[in-house]
Amino acid sequence: MAKKRRTYEPHVFDDRVIMSDEIERIHKEVLEFQRIEAVSDPVRELIEDLWPELAHNLPPKRPQG
């Protein structure tokens, strides 16, 4: 049986719209890393929103202030 490909709706990301193919690329890159050392706040939000199961790969949140 063929694996179903996820499709993503366009998202507003860091004040611009990103399309499904770019979201898929980000997902693939996140899957390739066991641990991510640095991530911007918009990328963190995208990962936590779309793939909460991968949030454990993210570094701790930076303190605000």
Number of C-alpha atoms within 10 A of each C-alpha: 3 4 5 6 7 7 11 14 10 13 14 12 13 12 8 8 10 15 15 15 13 12 19 15 11 15 16 11 10 18 12 10 11 11 14 13 10 11 14 10 12 13 13 15 15 19 20 15 11 13 12 11 10 15 19 12 15 18 13 11 11 9 5 4 3
